[in-house]
């Protein structure tokens, strides 16, 4: 049989595609979370560094 048809009919090909889609979705979700909390984290870290700073 044709190797291309075998690839599309096999379950392994679908599993790989599912893992790629899942990894891409996870990367997008993590990017959105970090962008949305970036300012709060920056402010907190600046406040902490100002508190710890000894002059």
Helices and strands as residue ranges (DSSP letters): H 3-9, H 11-36, H 38-52
